[in-house]
Every structure is written in structure tokens, then in C-alpha cells.
Amino acid sequence: MKIGITCYPTYGGSGVVATELGLELARRGHEIHFISYSQPIRLTGPEPNIHYHEVEVTRYPLFEYPPYDLALATRMAEVSQLYELDLLHVHYAIPHSVSAMLAKQMLAATPPRRNLPFVTTLHGTDITLVGLDRSYLPITRFSIEQSDGVTAISQYLRNRTLKIFDIKNHIEVIPNFVNCDEYMRKPEWLEKRIEYVSNEERLLVHLSNFRPVKRVLDVIEIFDRVHKKIPSKLLLIGDGPDRSQAEWLAVQKGIHEHVLFLGKQDQIREKLAISDVMLMPSELETFGLAALEGMACEVVPIATRTGGVPEVIEHGVSGFLADVGDVDAMAGYAISLLSDESALRAMGKRARAAAQEKYCSSKIIPLYEDFYRKVLEQSSKLSLALRG
């Protein structure tokens, strides 16, 4: 199949999943065309069957805010026509599904008329935050309903979308995934652990875009409690608006020398593979991709019992769950686990087994392929009608 993929090309979960999906599909022989305003972060170099098409937005003085959604729709239509794409797959409803809808309408109305189906994948804040804004709710609902296929990354997100937007479409749950052959504890990576901690120290990690919903200050509070009991260090991977506050809190707590702000990283799996525990105290996670990537590397997640996280982490088996804001409970779980080497490693093994059982890319990518085929089969009837 020839598939166009559009996403936000940043460190957010939707961009990561979309890029990894494209890479996995390309490895399986599909022709993938990324269409976005910049190259996705995890698209680091030339890859077989991967093409990138930049969306250029002309900045006229008349426009205070350049109309990216219109430029994107135009580029989608151009690329689809030039490369004879079979379908578009857009990640994050706003504005990508709207742009795909416009591109579809343009191609259907312009000779030689053709039907271009598009699939929308809902990731989280496009529904729980942006889509709830009164300015965007009607267009979000409409674009979802106009999609030829809709998927959600968790049962929680599917149910919330149906309830909030009163969507009549079928929404297929296809969860996030991880390449279990790449995300694992490799001996050559473990050798680099000494760069961060001594043999007597434990290593905790947090990975996010440092937005308020991620509660990065809670990460510092939890680590402060852990560090008082267990010799340890904390790796903070990512960047965002709450980084400076987290840095100041670490200084105020007197633990700044043990908190390492690594910023944005390309080879995240290498950092995860040397860690012991992941802290994920988010206000809301519709899935918890960072936790899954850690689990595949035998890193035990300690997270909040919110959104779709309980679908990924089984409390007491593959990780621990606590209420939002309960930093004492999360610190307690970390201290207990990090004090017992055998328990830590056993739970790490169970965490990886849980990732392998349900979320390896080898299990999830075929679900997307099957879904694409269903969408294309339904759309072929419309194509015949257009030609008639």
C-alpha cells in the first residue's frame, strides 16, 4: 500500500507513534509518505520506502496566523495525486483530520476525480483538551464523523470520545506499540550506566514533554523522598514549559546534583535500558507510551491510576499505580522496590513480558494493515460511483 502519514513532528506521543508506525510499515514493504511542516523527530535518516514532503506556509502580512491547515490540505492533495496514494492516515484530530477531509473533497471534485479515504487516529489531548474547546468541538466532531476510519489508542479514549462527542462512527481500538527487538536491556548499553551512577546507586527516569499535565514537579518531590532513603540519581529526558520550575525545585530541595536534565534525546531506548524505575505521575494519560517503552526495557513504571494507564500497567505485577498527586505513595513504592534487588529485577522481567504479550509492534502493526484494507474495501465502492 501507498500511505500518507501526517502528524505533529515533535516529541509528543502522537508524533512518536505515527513515525514509528510509518517506519514499521515501511519495513513490511509499504510505501510511506510523511506530510508535515518539518521532518518527524524520530525519522533520523534515509530509510527504504520512506519519503518526506514538507508543507510550506506562505507568510503574508495580511495573516496574523498563517493558515497551516489549508497549506497542509493542499500538500496532501498534491502528494496523493502525484504518488497515487491509497489512503491518508492522520494522527491527532485537530487540524489534521480537517485538512485530510479538505484534501479528499478537492480530489473528488477535480478531474480525474478519485476517492481518497483517510483514517484518523485519536491520541488524547486532541479529544480531552483541544477538542473540548467550544471553538473546536463542532469541527472536531464533524471531521471525525467524516473520516473513513477512526482508531483510538486505548479503550478509555474510545469511550470518552463516544461520550463527549456523541460520535456515531465505529471507533477501533488499536493500542500504542513498541518494537520489542529494539527496546530491551542490551549488555552494551548497560555498560554505559556507570556514566550516570555508581554500582551502589539506583537510577530513576522520567520521560515527557514537561507540560503541566505531566506533573514534573511531582517527579522531583518523589525523587527527593526516594533519595533520602536510597542512594540514587534521576534522569529527566525531554523539555518543555515546566522544566525551569523543576530545576528550581531541585535546587531548593538540595538534590540538584543528583537530578540530571538531559533535554531532548534521540536514542531514548539506550537511556531507558540503564534505568531501574520510571516515574510517571501525570494528571492524565490516555495510554502511557513512555511507560510501555520503559517496560520493554525492564524498567518498572510507577504511575498514576488515570485514563488508559491501568490498561497498560497491572498494579503490583508489572508496575505500581497511585492516585494523582499522591507523591508519598509513589515514593513508598519506589523505595520498597529499589531496596530489594531480586524484587526489582523480577518485576522488571514481568513488565517486559507484559509489553511482549500485548504491545510489541509485531502484534500491533498487522492490526493497522487489516484496518487499512477494510477502509480501502469500503472506499472502492465510492470510487466506482465517482468514476460513473
C-alpha positions in Angstrom: 0.0 0.0 0.0 1.0 3.6 -0.5 0.1 5.5 2.7 0.4 9.2 3.5 1.0 9.9 7.2 0.6 13.3 8.9 1.5 14.1 12.5 3.0 16.7 14.7 6.7 16.1 14.1 7.7 16.7 17.8 8.4 14.7 20.9 4.7 14.3 21.8 3.3 10.8 21.9 1.2 11.1 18.8 4.2 12.1 16.7 6.3 9.3 18.1 3.7 6.7 17.4 3.0 8.0 13.9 6.6 8.0 13.0 7.3 4.5 14.4 4.2 3.2 12.6 5.5 4.6 9.3 8.9 3.0 9.9 7.4 -0.3 10.8 5.1 -0.3 7.8 8.0 0.6 5.5 9.9 -2.4 6.8 7.0 -4.5 5.8 7.2 -3.3 2.2 4.6 -0.4 2.2 5.5 2.9 0.6 5.2 5.6 3.3 4.9 9.4 2.6 5.2 11.7 5.6 3.5 15.0 5.1 4.2 17.7 7.7 5.8 21.1 8.3 9.1 19.5 9.4 10.7 16.1 9.4 9.5 14.0 12.4 12.0 13.8 15.2 12.4 10.0 15.1 12.9 10.0 11.4 16.6 10.3 11.8 18.0 9.4 8.4 17.3 7.8 5.0 15.1 4.7 5.2 13.9 2.4 2.5 10.3 3.1 1.4 10.1 6.3 3.4 9.5 9.7 1.8 9.1 13.1 3.4 7.1 16.0 1.9 7.4 19.4 3.6 4.4 21.7 4.0 5.4 25.3 3.3 3.2 28.0 4.7 3.5 31.4 3.0 3.5 34.3 5.4 1.5 37.2 4.0 1.4 40.4 6.2 -2.4 40.0 6.0 -2.3 36.8 8.0 -1.5 37.2 11.7 -1.7 33.4 11.9 -0.6 31.6 8.7 -3.2 29.1 7.6 -1.3 25.9 8.1 -4.3 23.7 7.9 -5.1 25.0 4.3 -1.5 24.6 3.2 -1.5 21.1 4.6 -4.7 20.2 2.8 -3.2 21.4 -0.5 0.0 19.4 0.1 -1.9 16.3 1.0 -3.9 16.5 -2.2 -0.8 17.2 -4.3 1.2 14.3 -2.8 -1.7 11.9 -3.1 -2.2 12.7 -6.7 1.5 12.7 -7.7 2.3 9.5 -5.9 -1.1 7.8 -6.3 -1.5 7.2 -2.6 -4.1 4.7 -1.5 -5.0 6.5 1.7 -4.1 9.1 4.3 -3.6 8.3 7.9 -3.7 11.4 10.2 -2.7 11.5 13.8 -4.3 14.0 16.2 -7.7 15.2 15.1 -7.0 19.0 15.0 -6.2 20.2 12.4 -5.0 17.1 10.6 -8.4 15.3 10.1 -9.9 18.6 8.9 -7.1 19.0 6.3 -7.4 15.4 5.2 -11.2 16.0 4.7 -10.5 19.0 2.5 -7.9 17.1 0.5 -10.4 14.3 -0.1 -13.0 16.8 -1.3 -10.6 18.5 -3.6 -9.6 15.3 -5.3 -13.2 14.1 -5.6 -14.2 17.4 -7.3 -11.1 17.7 -9.6 -10.7 15.6 -12.8 -9.7 12.8 -12.9 -12.0 12.5 -9.9 -10.9 9.9 -7.3 -11.9 9.0 -3.8 -9.1 9.3 -1.3 -10.0 7.7 2.0 -8.5 8.9 5.3 -8.1 7.3 8.7 -8.0 9.4 11.9 -6.2 8.2 15.0 -7.2 9.9 18.2 -4.3 10.2 20.7 -5.5 12.1 23.7 -5.4 15.8 24.2 -7.0 16.3 20.7 -10.1 14.9 22.5 -9.6 15.6 26.2 -8.3 19.1 25.9 -8.3 20.8 22.4 -11.4 19.1 21.2 -13.4 20.2 24.2 -12.8 23.9 23.5 -16.1 25.4 22.3 -14.2 26.9 19.4 -13.1 23.5 18.1 -15.7 21.0 19.3 -18.1 21.2 16.3 -15.3 20.9 13.7 -13.6 18.1 15.7 -16.8 16.1 15.8 -17.5 16.7 12.1 -14.0 15.7 10.9 -14.1 12.5 13.0 -17.5 11.7 11.6 -16.3 12.4 8.0 -13.3 10.0 8.5 -13.4 6.8 6.6 -12.0 5.0 9.6 -11.3 6.1 13.2 -9.0 4.5 15.7 -8.2 5.3 19.3 -5.1 4.3 21.3 -7.0 2.9 24.3 -10.4 1.8 25.4 -10.5 4.7 27.8 -10.1 7.2 24.9 -12.6 5.4 22.7 -15.2 5.5 25.5 -14.5 9.1 26.3 -14.7 10.2 22.7 -18.1 8.4 22.2 -19.5 10.0 25.3 -18.2 13.6 24.9 -18.7 14.0 21.2 -21.7 11.7 20.7 -19.9 10.1 17.8 -21.9 7.6 15.7 -18.8 6.2 13.9 -17.3 2.9 14.9 -14.0 3.6 16.7 -11.5 0.8 16.5 -9.1 0.4 19.5 -5.6 -0.1 18.3 -3.2 0.5 21.1 0.3 2.1 21.0 3.2 -0.3 20.5 6.9 -0.7 21.0 9.5 -2.5 18.9 10.5 -5.2 21.5 13.6 -6.1 19.5 14.9 -2.5 19.8 13.6 -1.6 23.3 15.4 -4.0 25.6 18.3 -4.2 28.1 21.3 -4.8 25.9 24.7 -5.5 27.5 26.5 -2.8 25.5 24.0 -0.2 26.8 24.2 -1.4 30.4 27.9 -0.8 30.3 27.1 3.0 29.9 25.2 3.0 33.2 28.5 3.9 35.0 28.4 7.3 33.2 25.5 8.3 35.5 25.6 6.2 38.7 28.0 4.2 40.8 27.4 0.5 41.4 25.8 1.3 44.8 23.3 3.8 43.3 19.8 3.3 41.7 18.7 5.2 38.6 15.2 6.6 38.2 14.0 8.1 34.9 11.2 10.4 33.7 10.4 11.0 30.1 7.9 13.6 28.9 7.3 16.9 27.1 7.3 18.7 30.5 3.8 20.1 30.1 1.8 20.8 33.3 -0.3 17.7 32.7 2.9 15.6 33.2 3.3 17.0 36.8 7.1 17.2 36.6 7.3 18.9 40.0 5.8 15.7 41.5 8.7 13.8 39.9 11.1 16.0 41.8 9.1 15.6 45.1 9.0 11.8 44.7 12.7 11.6 43.9 13.5 13.8 46.9 11.8 11.3 49.2 13.5 8.3 47.5 16.9 9.9 47.6 16.7 10.4 51.3 16.4 6.6 51.7 18.2 5.2 48.7 21.5 6.4 47.1 20.2 7.3 43.6 20.0 9.7 40.7 17.2 10.9 38.4 17.4 11.2 34.7 14.9 13.7 33.2 14.5 13.2 29.4 12.7 15.8 27.4 12.0 19.5 27.6 9.1 21.9 27.9 7.4 24.7 29.8 7.8 23.2 33.3 11.5 22.5 33.1 12.7 25.7 34.8 10.3 25.2 37.7 11.6 21.6 38.1 15.2 22.8 38.0 14.5 25.4 40.7 12.7 22.9 42.9 15.6 20.5 42.7 17.9 23.3 43.8 15.6 24.2 46.7 15.5 20.6 47.8 19.3 20.4 47.7 19.2 17.5 45.3 20.1 19.3 42.0 23.5 17.5 41.8 21.6 14.2 41.7 19.0 15.3 39.1 20.3 15.2 35.5 18.3 17.2 33.0 19.3 15.6 29.7 16.9 17.6 27.4 15.6 16.0 24.2 17.3 12.8 23.2 17.2 10.8 20.0 18.3 7.4 21.4 15.8 7.2 24.2 15.9 3.4 24.4 19.6 3.5 25.5 18.7 5.7 28.4 15.7 3.6 29.4 17.7 0.4 29.2 20.1 1.5 32.0 17.3 2.7 34.4 15.6 0.9 37.2 12.3 2.7 37.8 10.3 5.1 35.7 8.2 7.9 37.4 5.0 8.9 35.6 2.8 10.9 37.9 0.7 12.5 35.2 -2.6 14.2 35.7 -3.9 12.3 32.7 -2.5 9.8 30.3 -4.8 8.3 27.6 -2.3 5.4 27.2 1.2 5.9 28.7 3.6 5.3 25.8 6.6 6.3 27.9 5.7 3.6 30.5 5.4 1.0 27.7 8.8 1.8 26.3 10.3 1.6 29.7 8.5 -1.7 30.4 10.0 -3.2 27.3 13.4 -2.3 28.7 12.6 -3.9 32.1 12.1 -0.6 33.8 9.4 -0.7 36.4 6.8 2.0 35.9 5.3 3.9 38.9 2.4 5.8 37.6 -0.9 7.4 38.4 -4.1 5.4 38.2 -5.7 7.6 35.5 -7.0 7.4 31.9 -5.7 4.4 29.9 -2.7 3.7 32.2 -4.4 0.8 34.0 -4.9 -0.9 30.6 -1.1 -1.0 30.3 0.2 -1.4 33.9 -1.1 -4.1 36.2 -0.7 -2.9 39.7 1.7 -5.0 41.8 2.5 -7.2 38.8 4.1 -5.1 36.0 4.4 -1.8 38.0 2.6 0.3 40.6 -0.3 2.7 40.4 -1.3 5.5 42.8 -3.8 8.4 42.9 -2.9 11.6 41.1 -0.8 13.8 43.5 -0.1 11.0 46.0 3.7 11.5 45.9 4.1 9.7 49.2 2.6 6.5 47.9 4.7 6.6 44.7 7.8 7.3 46.7 7.0 4.4 49.0 6.6 2.0 46.1 9.9 3.2 44.7 11.8 2.9 48.0 10.4 -0.6 48.7 11.3 -1.9 45.2 14.7 -0.2 45.0 15.7 -1.7 48.4 15.2 -5.3 47.1 17.4 -6.2 44.1 15.6 -9.5 43.4 12.1 -8.0 43.6 13.2 -5.1 41.3 14.6 -7.4 38.6 11.7 -9.8 38.9 9.1 -7.1 38.4 11.3 -5.7 35.5 11.1 -9.1 33.8 7.3 -9.2 34.3 7.0 -5.6 32.9 8.8 -6.7 29.7 6.7 -9.9 29.5 3.5 -7.7 29.7 4.9 -5.5 26.9 5.7 -8.5 24.7 2.4 -10.2 25.3 0.2 -7.4 24.1 2.1 -4.4 22.7 5.0 -5.5 20.5 5.0 -3.9 17.1 4.9 -7.4 15.5 1.4 -7.8 17.0 0.0 -4.2 16.5 1.2 -3.3 13.0 -0.9 -6.1 11.4 -4.0 -4.7 13.1 -3.3 -1.4 11.3 -2.8 -3.2 8.0 -6.1 -5.1 8.4 -7.9 -1.8 9.3 -6.5 -0.1 6.2 -7.7 -3.0 4.0 -11.2 -2.7 5.4 -11.2 1.1 4.8 -10.0 0.6 1.2 -12.5 -2.1 0.5 -15.4 0.2 1.7 -13.9 3.2 -0.3 -13.6 1.2 -3.6 -17.4 1.4 -3.9 -17.3 5.1 -3.6 -14.5 5.3 -6.2 -16.6 3.4 -8.7 -19.5 5.8 -8.1 -17.2 8.8 -8.7 -16.0 7.4 -12.0 -19.6 6.6 -13.0 
